Amino acid sequence: MRAYGPMVALALLGIAAWAQARPPGKKPIPMPTKRQIAKIEAAAPAKPAVKPAKPRKLLVWGHVWTHQPNPFAREAFKVLGRKTGAFEATISDDPNLLLPDEIAKFDAVVMNNIHEREPFLPWDLGKRPKAEQDRLRQRDRAVKKSLLAYVAGGKGLVGVHAATAACQKWPEYGEMIGGYYGGHIYQEVTIRNEEPTHAVNAALGGKGWTIRDEVYIMRAPYDRSKLRVLLSLDLAKMKDPGKRPDKDYAISWVRPYGKGRVFYCTLGHASATYWDPTFLQHVLAGTQFALGDLKAPAAPRDK
């Protein structure tokens, strides 16, 4: 099992059994209904943004009990992959799949509304025997090292909505994904298409659009000079939320990370967002960029 062998072997100890468990007192998150899934299916593009160079495997990772949008995003990625043929989506919240021998089977990983400060540790860590706590913390360190090396080595990372609210005790993650959650607004917003000719924006037809959703306000390490911002709030067509003195409200971006590719979009809180055709087109293109099939510049435009 090479360098991470002992970490991968932890899977054999059964310590991933916590993954599907919901913390006591946490209300169940509503699952998409058949009618809502049908809406996602109808709104999803019929074709990929670009024909994949080879069969692609996408890991959609995140705890379904953590944040309400998670199960809707799960369904959206399953539909996008199945309907367009752009990728095959594997849905999981098992941290062992992020260890080197397992994560290597995927072309990109989606951080799906993971939201938690320590998503790779169980919520009841402090109630477990000391030896098990030590093993889980050891695995946590191995998962973090593995994910950074995976993306830097040439694979892809996709972040959906609350992915920037997660891992706030892990600065390297914030640098990789491009920023952290620093507040939000929930209202109808007008989105500006900052780069109409960019391949990830191509399906938007050179335009922005209006949507009602929760938009995150980014904080450090967010820095436009390190990212290629694709969409932002159009303050010429809506009131400034007054949350950033520099009036820089990014909605989505791409960036290189080592040899790898990162795509993030802050939209995706409201259930209805997942049957918005423009949103689905943008996420599909961004995901195919992260997978390595959609070739597009990722270097920052702004100095």
Secondary structure, DSSP 8 states (H G I E B T S, - for coil): -GGGHHHHHGGGGTGGGGGG---TT--------HHHHHHHHHHS-SS-SS--SS--EEEEE--TTT-TTHHHHHHHHHHHHHHH-S-EEEEE--GGGGSHHHHTT-SEEEEES---SSTTS-TTGGGS-HHHHHHHHHHHHHHHHHHHHHHHTT-EEEEEGGGGGS-TT-HHHHHHHT-EEEEEEEEEEEEEES-TTSGGGGGGTT--EEEEEEEEEEETT--GGGSEEEEEE-TTSS---SS-TT---EEEEEEEETTEEEEEE----SGGGGG-HHHHHHHHHHHHHHHT-S----S-S--
